[in-house]
Amino acid sequence: MDIKKLRILLNTKYESAVTSVAIENIGLRYANAGHHFKIGDWGNYRDYDMIMFLAPDSEVIKAKKQNTQTLVGIMDPKVKTSRSLEEVKKADFLAVSSIEQADYFMKFNENIIVYHWFPCIKPQMKEHKNGEKILIGYHGNKIHLNTFYPFLQKALERLSIKYKIELMAIYNIKKLGKWGIGVPKNILVHHIQWEEKTYCDYLKDCDIGLVPSFIPINRKSGLCFSRVFENTMKSEFGYNAGDYLLRFKYSTNPNRIYEFSQLGIPVVADMFPSACQFIVHGKSGFLVHSQEGWYNALEKLINSVELRNSMSKSLREFVDTNHSPSINFKKFAEFINLLAKRKG
């Protein structure tokens, strides 16, 4: 395979943020480097050196039957059906969004690259100033809005007693319906329809960004242990009632942190693995879980303009130095080159 001049195909009928990033940050970067890049050529897989599919309409098996020499990968893989599982197993590589997703898919396919689906947005650095109110922002899936319940919801309600707070929630209202679970009471909530071209225009006005990710657990059913094994846990595993039992999606990722980093907005996030990779607690943001953790972190940022400015700058510096779209693409290209050499 000629890895110096690749013929690359991206096939998907699925419209999503991942699709846009795959086109702009992978396909067009390859094209700008002199490679041939095409979007949409269904059923004709003989003429390409690398073929990328989005999970919902993947044709890995069909492509590999037509062209045994091509590299075929799935971007942001999912396993919802037996067919999608076979596609994942047969792919030459998987591009996943996080270490959480990489660990999950390792049992199906070992050729995995962690590629953060960070969009191309115009960087800004907000200069935080004192004001009459604090605008707290969220963007992302409605599921993560629901996870305001119970800890973040209660923390915001407590803070609203002392401070004038407004909440901006940006999500796909048309597709998912209006947010209802975990909405904090006695706080003005702005429900904003997510649109790819405009959502950052809203986000840039925020003073603090929220990145909740942990999903509530029924602790009794969540443990799923027999009484005999529960006794073994206490004696052999040092079980303590205060231990953490955390639930988060296998596709959990740092993507929602990125926009805040580029707009100069400090972040408070649940302490999920990817967030711990990006945020140094107390320096470039806060990592929390409990109601008290959310309350304490938000109150510190509400009361200190200096802290909001310093944390947002530290977060921007880390992301730009280690995980910018150009750095993501460089790592991806190196990964593909290595796979191509192995394939011969």
C-alpha positions as YAML, in Angstrom:
chain: A
units: angstrom
residues:
- id: 1
  name: MET
  ca: [0.00, 0.00, 0.00]
- id: 2
  name: ASP
  ca: [1.29, 3.45, -0.91]
- id: 3
  name: ILE
  ca: [1.09, 5.43, 2.31]
- id: 4
  name: LYS
  ca: [2.60, 8.54, 0.72]
- id: 5
  name: LYS
  ca: [-0.38, 9.20, -1.54]
- id: 6
  name: LEU
  ca: [-3.53, 7.72, -0.07]
- id: 7
  name: ARG
  ca: [-6.91, 7.41, -1.76]
- id: 8
  name: ILE
  ca: [-9.34, 7.92, 1.12]
- id: 9
  name: LEU
  ca: [-13.10, 7.43, 1.33]
- id: 10
  name: LEU
  ca: [-15.52, 8.48, 4.07]
- id: 11
  name: ASN
  ca: [-18.90, 6.80, 3.82]
- id: 12
  name: THR
  ca: [-21.84, 7.72, 6.01]
- id: 13
  name: LYS
  ca: [-25.40, 8.90, 5.72]
- id: 14
  name: TYR
  ca: [-25.40, 9.80, 9.40]
- id: 15
  name: GLU
  ca: [-25.48, 13.49, 10.29]
- id: 16
  name: SER
  ca: [-23.71, 14.19, 13.58]
- id: 17
  name: ALA
  ca: [-20.97, 16.24, 15.19]
- id: 18
  name: VAL
  ca: [-18.63, 13.26, 14.73]
- id: 19
  name: THR
  ca: [-19.37, 13.23, 10.99]
- id: 20
  name: SER
  ca: [-18.49, 16.92, 10.70]
- id: 21
  name: VAL
  ca: [-15.23, 16.46, 12.60]
- id: 22
  name: ALA
  ca: [-14.30, 13.38, 10.55]
- id: 23
  name: ILE
  ca: [-14.71, 15.45, 7.38]
- id: 24
  name: GLU
  ca: [-13.00, 18.63, 8.57]
- id: 25
  name: ASN
  ca: [-10.28, 17.36, 10.90]
- id: 26
  name: ILE
  ca: [-9.38, 14.11, 9.13]
- id: 27
  name: GLY
  ca: [-10.57, 14.07, 5.53]
- id: 28
  name: LEU
  ca: [-9.81, 17.66, 4.60]
- id: 29
  name: ARG
  ca: [-6.48, 17.61, 6.45]
- id: 30
  name: TYR
  ca: [-5.47, 14.60, 4.36]
- id: 31
  name: ALA
  ca: [-6.66, 16.41, 1.23]
- id: 32
  name: ASN
  ca: [-4.66, 19.52, 2.15]
- id: 33
  name: ALA
  ca: [-1.60, 17.30, 2.55]
- id: 34
  name: GLY
  ca: [-1.96, 16.11, -1.07]
- id: 35
  name: HIS
  ca: [-3.99, 12.94, -0.62]
- id: 36
  name: HIS
  ca: [-7.21, 12.14, -2.48]
- id: 37
  name: PHE
  ca: [-10.30, 12.37, -0.28]
- id: 38
  name: LYS
  ca: [-13.89, 11.58, -1.23]
- id: 39
  name: ILE
  ca: [-17.17, 11.55, 0.69]
- id: 40
  name: GLY
  ca: [-19.84, 9.02, -0.30]
- id: 41
  name: ASP
  ca: [-19.08, 6.20, -2.73]
- id: 42
  name: TRP
  ca: [-21.29, 3.32, -1.69]
- id: 43
  name: GLY
  ca: [-20.55, -0.19, -2.94]
- id: 44
  name: ASN
  ca: [-17.37, 0.77, -4.81]
- id: 45
  name: TYR
  ca: [-14.50, -0.09, -2.49]
- id: 46
  name: ARG
  ca: [-11.86, -1.28, -4.93]
- id: 47
  name: ASP
  ca: [-10.38, 2.15, -5.64]
- id: 48
  name: TYR
  ca: [-9.36, 3.21, -2.13]
- id: 49
  name: ASP
  ca: [-6.45, 2.69, 0.23]
- id: 50
  name: MET
  ca: [-8.36, 3.70, 3.36]
- id: 51
  name: ILE
  ca: [-12.10, 3.62, 3.98]
- id: 52
  name: MET
  ca: [-13.80, 5.13, 7.03]
- id: 53
  name: PHE
  ca: [-17.37, 4.45, 8.13]
- id: 54
  name: LEU
  ca: [-19.53, 5.96, 10.84]
- id: 55
  name: ALA
  ca: [-20.97, 3.22, 13.05]
- id: 56
  name: PRO
  ca: [-24.68, 3.45, 12.09]
- id: 57
  name: ASP
  ca: [-24.15, 2.54, 8.41]
- id: 58
  name: SER
  ca: [-20.86, 0.67, 8.44]
- id: 59
  name: GLU
  ca: [-20.03, -1.70, 5.54]
- id: 60
  name: VAL
  ca: [-16.67, -3.00, 6.76]
- id: 61
  name: ILE
  ca: [-17.29, -6.63, 5.81]
- id: 62
  name: LYS
  ca: [-18.50, -5.73, 2.31]
- id: 63
  name: ALA
  ca: [-15.54, -3.38, 1.73]
- id: 64
  name: LYS
  ca: [-12.96, -5.94, 2.85]
- id: 65
  name: LYS
  ca: [-14.45, -8.59, 0.56]
- id: 66
  name: GLN
  ca: [-14.07, -6.24, -2.40]
- id: 67
  name: ASN
  ca: [-10.60, -4.98, -1.48]
- id: 68
  name: THR
  ca: [-8.33, -7.09, 0.71]
- id: 69
  name: GLN
  ca: [-5.54, -4.50, 0.61]
- id: 70
  name: THR
  ca: [-7.47, -1.50, 1.89]
- id: 71
  name: LEU
  ca: [-7.54, -0.30, 5.50]
- id: 72
  name: VAL
  ca: [-11.13, -0.17, 6.73]
- id: 73
  name: GLY
  ca: [-12.08, 1.56, 9.97]
- id: 74
  name: ILE
  ca: [-15.08, 2.60, 12.03]
- id: 75
  name: MET
  ca: [-15.26, 6.06, 13.53]
- id: 76
  name: ASP
  ca: [-16.92, 6.27, 16.96]
- id: 77
  name: PRO
  ca: [-18.00, 2.58, 16.98]
- id: 78
  name: LYS
  ca: [-21.14, 1.32, 18.67]
- id: 79
  name: VAL
  ca: [-22.31, -2.21, 19.51]
- id: 80
  name: LYS
  ca: [-26.10, -2.35, 19.40]
- id: 81
  name: THR
  ca: [-26.73, -5.40, 17.17]
- id: 82
  name: SER
  ca: [-24.98, -8.64, 16.26]
- id: 83
  name: ARG
  ca: [-24.22, -7.13, 12.85]
- id: 84
  name: SER
  ca: [-22.57, -4.04, 14.33]
- id: 85
  name: LEU
  ca: [-20.49, -6.30, 16.59]
- id: 86
  name: GLU
  ca: [-19.23, -8.29, 13.59]
- id: 87
  name: GLU
  ca: [-18.39, -5.03, 11.78]
- id: 88
  name: VAL
  ca: [-16.35, -3.92, 14.80]
- id: 89
  name: LYS
  ca: [-14.49, -7.25, 14.97]
- id: 90
  name: LYS
  ca: [-13.66, -7.26, 11.24]
- id: 91
  name: ALA
  ca: [-12.49, -3.63, 11.04]
- id: 92
  name: ASP
  ca: [-8.79, -2.92, 10.59]
- id: 93
  name: PHE
  ca: [-9.05, -0.12, 13.13]
- id: 94
  name: LEU
  ca: [-11.43, 1.73, 15.41]
- id: 95
  name: ALA
  ca: [-11.27, 5.46, 16.13]
- id: 96
  name: VAL
  ca: [-12.77, 5.97, 19.59]
- id: 97
  name: SER
  ca: [-13.35, 9.15, 21.55]
- id: 98
  name: SER
  ca: [-11.75, 8.33, 24.89]
- id: 99
  name: ILE
  ca: [-9.83, 5.90, 27.08]
- id: 100
  name: GLU
  ca: [-13.19, 4.74, 28.45]
- id: 101
  name: GLN
  ca: [-14.39, 3.77, 24.99]
- id: 102
  name: ALA
  ca: [-11.00, 2.29, 24.08]
- id: 103
  name: ASP
  ca: [-11.00, 0.00, 27.10]
- id: 104
  name: TYR
  ca: [-14.51, -1.24, 26.33]
- id: 105
  name: PHE
  ca: [-13.76, -2.06, 22.69]
- id: 106
  name: MET
  ca: [-10.39, -3.69, 23.35]
- id: 107
  name: LYS
  ca: [-12.10, -7.07, 23.80]
- id: 108
  name: PHE
  ca: [-13.44, -6.87, 20.25]
- id: 109
  name: ASN
  ca: [-10.57, -5.25, 18.33]
- id: 110
  name: GLU
  ca: [-7.06, -4.33, 19.50]
- id: 111
  name: ASN
  ca: [-6.27, -1.78, 16.75]
- id: 112
  name: ILE
  ca: [-7.66, 1.30, 18.45]
- id: 113
  name: ILE
  ca: [-6.76, 4.98, 18.23]
- id: 114
  name: VAL
  ca: [-8.18, 7.49, 20.71]
- id: 115
  name: TYR
  ca: [-9.28, 10.39, 18.54]
- id: 116
  name: HIS
  ca: [-11.01, 13.28, 20.25]
- id: 117
  name: TRP
  ca: [-13.90, 14.59, 18.13]
- id: 118
  name: PHE
  ca: [-13.10, 18.25, 18.70]
- id: 119
  name: PRO
  ca: [-14.84, 20.62, 16.26]
- id: 120
  name: CYS
  ca: [-13.21, 23.47, 14.38]
- id: 121
  name: ILE
  ca: [-14.26, 26.57, 16.30]
- id: 122
  name: LYS
  ca: [-12.80, 30.04, 16.48]
- id: 123
  name: PRO
  ca: [-10.78, 30.34, 19.72]
- id: 124
  name: GLN
  ca: [-11.56, 33.21, 22.04]
- id: 125
  name: MET
  ca: [-10.31, 34.08, 25.53]
- id: 126
  name: LYS
  ca: [-13.00, 35.61, 27.66]
- id: 127
  name: GLU
  ca: [-11.91, 38.25, 30.15]
- id: 128
  name: HIS
  ca: [-14.00, 37.51, 33.20]
- id: 129
  name: LYS
  ca: [-15.34, 40.47, 35.13]
- id: 130
  name: ASN
  ca: [-17.57, 41.03, 38.14]
- id: 131
  name: GLY
  ca: [-21.26, 41.35, 37.37]
- id: 132
  name: GLU
  ca: [-24.70, 41.23, 38.94]
- id: 133
  name: LYS
  ca: [-25.36, 37.65, 37.87]
- id: 134
  name: ILE
  ca: [-23.49, 34.45, 37.06]
- id: 135
  name: LEU
  ca: [-24.38, 32.62, 33.85]
- id: 136
  name: ILE
  ca: [-23.62, 28.91, 34.10]
- id: 137
  name: GLY
  ca: [-23.59, 26.91, 30.87]
- id: 138
  name: TYR
  ca: [-24.10, 23.36, 29.65]
- id: 139
  name: HIS
  ca: [-24.01, 21.88, 26.14]
- id: 140
  name: GLY
  ca: [-24.45, 18.29, 25.05]
- id: 141
  name: ASN
  ca: [-26.85, 15.39, 25.25]
- id: 142
  name: LYS
  ca: [-30.11, 15.51, 27.18]
- id: 143
  name: ILE
  ca: [-29.02, 12.40, 29.12]
- id: 144
  name: HIS
  ca: [-26.25, 14.41, 30.76]
- id: 145
  name: LEU
  ca: [-28.74, 17.14, 31.60]
- id: 146
  name: ASN
  ca: [-30.78, 14.51, 33.41]
- id: 147
  name: THR
  ca: [-27.66, 13.67, 35.43]
- id: 148
  name: PHE
  ca: [-27.93, 17.05, 37.14]
- id: 149
  name: TYR
  ca: [-30.11, 14.93, 39.43]
- id: 150
  name: PRO
  ca: [-29.53, 14.70, 42.29]
- id: 151
  name: PHE
  ca: [-26.20, 16.29, 43.29]
- id: 152
  name: LEU
  ca: [-25.71, 19.13, 40.80]
- id: 153
  name: GLN
  ca: [-29.39, 20.06, 40.92]
- id: 154
  name: LYS
  ca: [-29.31, 20.39, 44.71]
- id: 155
  name: ALA
  ca: [-26.01, 22.30, 44.66]
- id: 156
  name: LEU
  ca: [-27.38, 24.87, 42.21]
- id: 157
  name: GLU
  ca: [-30.57, 25.26, 44.21]
- id: 158
  name: ARG
  ca: [-28.54, 25.95, 47.36]
- id: 159
  name: LEU
  ca: [-26.30, 28.43, 45.54]
- id: 160
  name: SER
  ca: [-29.33, 30.28, 44.15]
- id: 161
  name: ILE
  ca: [-30.27, 31.28, 47.70]
- id: 162
  name: LYS
  ca: [-27.06, 33.33, 48.01]
- id: 163
  name: TYR
  ca: [-26.26, 34.29, 44.40]
- id: 164
  name: LYS
  ca: [-28.10, 35.44, 41.30]
- id: 165
  name: ILE
  ca: [-27.63, 32.50, 38.96]
- id: 166
  name: GLU
  ca: [-28.97, 31.76, 35.50]
- id: 167
  name: LEU
  ca: [-28.47, 28.47, 33.68]
- id: 168
  name: MET
  ca: [-28.06, 28.07, 29.93]
- id: 169
  name: ALA
  ca: [-28.81, 24.55, 28.66]
- id: 170
  name: ILE
  ca: [-27.91, 23.93, 25.00]
- id: 171
  name: TYR
  ca: [-29.16, 20.61, 23.63]
- id: 172
  name: ASN
  ca: [-31.24, 19.14, 20.81]
- id: 173
  name: ILE
  ca: [-34.72, 20.09, 21.97]
- id: 174
  name: LYS
  ca: [-36.35, 19.35, 18.60]
- id: 175
  name: LYS
  ca: [-35.11, 15.76, 18.61]
- id: 176
  name: LEU
  ca: [-35.10, 14.90, 22.31]
- id: 177
  name: GLY
  ca: [-37.82, 17.08, 23.81]
- id: 178
  name: LYS
  ca: [-37.59, 19.61, 26.61]
- id: 179
  name: TRP
  ca: [-35.42, 18.79, 29.60]
- id: 180
  name: GLY
  ca: [-37.46, 17.86, 32.69]
- id: 181
  name: ILE
  ca: [-35.46, 15.59, 35.04]
- id: 182
  name: GLY
  ca: [-32.97, 17.36, 37.31]
- id: 183
  name: VAL
  ca: [-33.95, 20.91, 36.36]
- id: 184
  name: PRO
  ca: [-32.96, 23.13, 39.33]
- id: 185
  name: LYS
  ca: [-35.83, 25.01, 40.93]
- id: 186
  name: ASN
  ca: [-35.90, 28.77, 41.53]
- id: 187
  name: ILE
  ca: [-33.27, 29.36, 38.80]
- id: 188
  name: LEU
  ca: [-33.95, 30.96, 35.43]
- id: 189
  name: VAL
  ca: [-33.13, 28.27, 32.85]
- id: 190
  name: HIS
  ca: [-32.57, 29.21, 29.21]
- id: 191
  name: HIS
  ca: [-33.37, 26.21, 26.99]
- id: 192
  name: ILE
  ca: [-31.41, 26.72, 23.76]
- id: 193
  name: GLN
  ca: [-31.74, 24.58, 20.63]
- id: 194
  name: TRP
  ca: [-28.35, 23.14, 19.69]
- id: 195
  name: GLU
  ca: [-27.26, 24.20, 16.23]
- id: 196
  name: GLU
  ca: [-23.76, 23.46, 14.96]
- id: 197
  name: LYS
  ca: [-23.23, 26.98, 13.59]
- id: 198
  name: THR
  ca: [-24.57, 28.94, 16.55]
- id: 199
  name: TYR
  ca: [-24.16, 27.06, 19.84]
- id: 200
  name: CYS
  ca: [-20.72, 28.56, 20.58]
- id: 201
  name: ASP
  ca: [-22.19, 32.06, 20.15]
- id: 202
  name: TYR
  ca: [-24.31, 31.30, 23.20]
- id: 203
  name: LEU
  ca: [-21.63, 29.44, 25.16]
- id: 204
  name: LYS
  ca: [-19.11, 32.28, 24.97]
- id: 205
  name: ASP
  ca: [-21.28, 34.41, 27.25]
- id: 206
  name: CYS
  ca: [-21.09, 31.90, 30.11]
- id: 207
  name: ASP
  ca: [-19.06, 32.48, 33.27]
- id: 208
  name: ILE
  ca: [-18.73, 28.80, 34.23]
- id: 209
  name: GLY
  ca: [-19.10, 25.56, 32.26]
- id: 210
  name: LEU
  ca: [-20.65, 22.35, 33.59]
- id: 211
  name: VAL
  ca: [-19.68, 18.83, 32.48]
- id: 212
  name: PRO
  ca: [-21.78, 16.28, 34.42]
- id: 213
  name: SER
  ca: [-21.45, 12.63, 33.37]
- id: 214
  name: PHE
  ca: [-22.21, 10.24, 36.22]
- id: 215
  name: ILE
  ca: [-25.56, 8.45, 35.94]
- id: 216
  name: PRO
  ca: [-27.56, 7.72, 39.11]
- id: 217
  name: ILE
  ca: [-27.48, 4.17, 40.48]
- id: 218
  name: ASN
  ca: [-29.94, 2.28, 42.60]
- id: 219
  name: ARG
  ca: [-27.34, 1.11, 45.08]
- id: 220
  name: LYS
  ca: [-29.23, -2.00, 46.18]
- id: 221
  name: SER
  ca: [-29.84, -3.31, 42.66]
- id: 222
  name: GLY
  ca: [-26.60, -1.81, 41.37]
- id: 223
  name: LEU
  ca: [-24.43, -4.00, 43.57]
- id: 224
  name: CYS
  ca: [-26.07, -7.22, 42.31]
- id: 225
  name: PHE
  ca: [-24.26, -9.32, 44.91]
- id: 226
  name: SER
  ca: [-25.60, -12.20, 46.94]
- id: 227
  name: ARG
  ca: [-25.53, -11.88, 50.71]
- id: 228
  name: VAL
  ca: [-22.77, -14.49, 50.87]
- id: 229
  name: PHE
  ca: [-20.58, -12.58, 48.44]
- id: 230
  name: GLU
  ca: [-21.44, -9.31, 50.18]
- id: 231
  name: ASN
  ca: [-19.97, -10.73, 53.39]
- id: 232
  name: THR
  ca: [-16.88, -11.80, 51.42]
- id: 233
  name: MET
  ca: [-16.59, -8.25, 50.05]
- id: 234
  name: LYS
  ca: [-16.54, -6.80, 53.53]
- id: 235
  name: SER
  ca: [-13.87, -9.18, 54.78]
- id: 236
  name: GLU
  ca: [-11.67, -9.69, 51.72]
- id: 237
  name: PHE
  ca: [-12.07, -6.47, 49.71]
- id: 238
  name: GLY
  ca: [-12.25, -3.93, 52.51]
- id: 239
  name: TYR
  ca: [-15.79, -2.87, 51.72]
- id: 240
  name: ASN
  ca: [-16.81, 0.47, 53.25]
- id: 241
  name: ALA
  ca: [-20.16, 2.20, 53.09]
- id: 242
  name: GLY
  ca: [-18.43, 5.38, 51.91]
- id: 243
  name: ASP
  ca: [-16.77, 3.76, 48.90]
- id: 244
  name: TYR
  ca: [-17.59, 5.11, 45.45]
- id: 245
  name: LEU
  ca: [-19.94, 3.26, 43.13]
- id: 246
  name: LEU
  ca: [-19.91, 5.20, 39.85]
- id: 247
  name: ARG
  ca: [-21.81, 4.65, 36.61]
- id: 248
  name: PHE
  ca: [-20.95, 6.35, 33.32]
- id: 249
  name: LYS
  ca: [-21.47, 5.50, 29.65]
- id: 250
  name: TYR
  ca: [-18.79, 3.40, 27.95]
- id: 251
  name: SER
  ca: [-18.57, 6.16, 25.33]
- id: 252
  name: THR
  ca: [-17.93, 8.87, 27.95]
- id: 253
  name: ASN
  ca: [-15.37, 11.32, 26.60]
- id: 254
  name: PRO
  ca: [-13.82, 14.79, 27.08]
- id: 255
  name: ASN
  ca: [-15.53, 16.37, 24.06]
- id: 256
  name: ARG
  ca: [-17.80, 18.70, 26.05]
- id: 257
  name: ILE
  ca: [-14.76, 20.18, 27.80]
- id: 258
  name: TYR
  ca: [-13.18, 21.31, 24.53]
- id: 259
  name: GLU
  ca: [-15.55, 24.16, 23.62]
- id: 260
  name: PHE
  ca: [-15.21, 25.68, 27.08]
- id: 261
  name: SER
  ca: [-11.41, 25.50, 26.79]
- id: 262
  name: GLN
  ca: [-11.46, 27.38, 23.49]
- id: 263
  name: LEU
  ca: [-13.89, 30.06, 24.70]
- id: 264
  name: GLY
  ca: [-12.02, 30.86, 27.91]
- id: 265
  name: ILE
  ca: [-14.61, 29.43, 30.30]
- id: 266
  name: PRO
  ca: [-13.58, 27.57, 33.48]
- id: 267
  name: VAL
  ca: [-15.03, 24.09, 33.94]
- id: 268
  name: VAL
  ca: [-16.45, 22.03, 36.77]
- id: 269
  name: ALA
  ca: [-16.80, 18.36, 35.79]
- id: 270
  name: ASP
  ca: [-17.72, 15.03, 37.27]
- id: 271
  name: MET
  ca: [-14.46, 13.18, 37.97]
- id: 272
  name: PHE
  ca: [-14.79, 10.63, 35.17]
- id: 273
  name: PRO
  ca: [-11.53, 9.24, 33.66]
- id: 274
  name: SER
  ca: [-11.28, 11.52, 30.62]
- id: 275
  name: ALA
  ca: [-12.00, 14.61, 32.70]
- id: 276
  name: CYS
  ca: [-9.13, 13.61, 35.00]
- id: 277
  name: GLN
  ca: [-6.86, 13.50, 31.93]
- id: 278
  name: PHE
  ca: [-7.75, 17.05, 30.95]
- id: 279
  name: ILE
  ca: [-8.32, 18.88, 34.22]
- id: 280
  name: VAL
  ca: [-5.80, 19.39, 37.00]
- id: 281
  name: HIS
  ca: [-8.06, 19.81, 40.02]
- id: 282
  name: GLY
  ca: [-7.78, 23.27, 41.50]
- id: 283
  name: LYS
  ca: [-5.56, 24.57, 38.68]
- id: 284
  name: SER
  ca: [-7.34, 24.17, 35.35]
- id: 285
  name: GLY
  ca: [-10.79, 23.38, 36.69]
- id: 286
  name: PHE
  ca: [-12.53, 21.35, 39.35]
- id: 287
  name: LEU
  ca: [-13.27, 17.61, 39.51]
- id: 288
  name: VAL
  ca: [-16.24, 16.70, 41.68]
- id: 289
  name: HIS
  ca: [-18.99, 14.19, 42.35]
- id: 290
  name: SER
  ca: [-20.99, 14.91, 45.51]
- id: 291
  name: GLN
  ca: [-23.47, 17.71, 46.12]
- id: 292
  name: GLU
  ca: [-20.91, 19.31, 48.42]
- id: 293
  name: GLY
  ca: [-18.20, 18.99, 45.77]
- id: 294
  name: TRP
  ca: [-20.32, 20.75, 43.14]
- id: 295
  name: TYR
  ca: [-21.39, 23.42, 45.62]
- id: 296
  name: ASN
  ca: [-17.87, 24.18, 46.84]
- id: 297
  name: ALA
  ca: [-16.29, 24.33, 43.37]
- id: 298
  name: LEU
  ca: [-19.03, 26.52, 41.90]
- id: 299
  name: GLU
  ca: [-19.01, 28.90, 44.85]
- id: 300
  name: LYS
  ca: [-15.25, 29.39, 44.55]
- id: 301
  name: LEU
  ca: [-15.61, 30.31, 40.89]
- id: 302
  name: ILE
  ca: [-18.65, 32.52, 41.52]
- id: 303
  name: ASN
  ca: [-16.72, 34.52, 44.13]
- id: 304
  name: SER
  ca: [-13.42, 34.91, 42.26]
- id: 305
  name: VAL
  ca: [-12.98, 36.58, 38.88]
- id: 306
  name: GLU
  ca: [-9.24, 35.95, 39.21]
- id: 307
  name: LEU
  ca: [-9.82, 32.20, 39.64]
- id: 308
  name: ARG
  ca: [-12.13, 32.07, 36.61]
- id: 309
  name: ASN
  ca: [-9.51, 33.80, 34.47]
- id: 310
  name: SER
  ca: [-6.57, 31.71, 35.68]
- id: 311
  name: MET
  ca: [-8.36, 28.36, 35.40]
- id: 312
  name: SER
  ca: [-9.66, 29.05, 31.90]
- id: 313
  name: LYS
  ca: [-6.17, 30.04, 30.73]
- id: 314
  name: SER
  ca: [-4.60, 26.92, 32.26]
- id: 315
  name: LEU
  ca: [-7.19, 24.69, 30.60]
- id: 316
  name: ARG
  ca: [-6.66, 26.34, 27.21]
- id: 317
  name: GLU
  ca: [-2.87, 25.95, 27.45]
- id: 318
  name: PHE
  ca: [-3.11, 22.25, 28.29]
- id: 319
  name: VAL
  ca: [-5.62, 21.43, 25.55]
- id: 320
  name: ASP
  ca: [-3.79, 23.42, 22.85]
- id: 321
  name: THR
  ca: [-0.45, 21.88, 23.79]
- id: 322
  name: ASN
  ca: [-1.61, 18.27, 24.00]
- id: 323
  name: HIS
  ca: [-4.96, 17.72, 22.27]
- id: 324
  name: SER
  ca: [-5.60, 20.33, 19.59]
- id: 325
  name: PRO
  ca: [-7.28, 19.18, 16.34]
- id: 326
  name: SER
  ca: [-3.91, 19.39, 14.54]
- id: 327
  name: ILE
  ca: [-2.23, 17.23, 17.19]
- id: 328
  name: ASN
  ca: [-5.15, 14.78, 17.08]
- id: 329
  name: PHE
  ca: [-4.75, 14.48, 13.31]
- id: 330
  name: LYS
  ca: [-0.97, 13.99, 13.55]
- id: 331
  name: LYS
  ca: [-1.44, 11.09, 15.97]
- id: 332
  name: PHE
  ca: [-4.14, 9.61, 13.74]
- id: 333
  name: ALA
  ca: [-1.97, 9.84, 10.61]
- id: 334
  name: GLU
  ca: [0.95, 8.19, 12.39]
- id: 335
  name: PHE
  ca: [-1.33, 5.40, 13.57]
- id: 336
  name: ILE
  ca: [-2.64, 4.81, 10.03]
- id: 337
  name: ASN
  ca: [0.88, 4.83, 8.58]
- id: 338
  name: LEU
  ca: [1.94, 2.16, 11.07]
- id: 339
  name: LEU
  ca: [-1.09, -0.02, 10.23]
- id: 340
  name: ALA
  ca: [-0.39, 0.40, 6.51]
- id: 341
  name: LYS
  ca: [3.21, -0.77, 6.94]
- id: 342
  name: ARG
  ca: [2.05, -3.84, 8.87]
- id: 343
  name: LYS
  ca: [-0.47, -4.65, 6.17]
- id: 344
  name: GLY
  ca: [2.25, -4.35, 3.57]
...
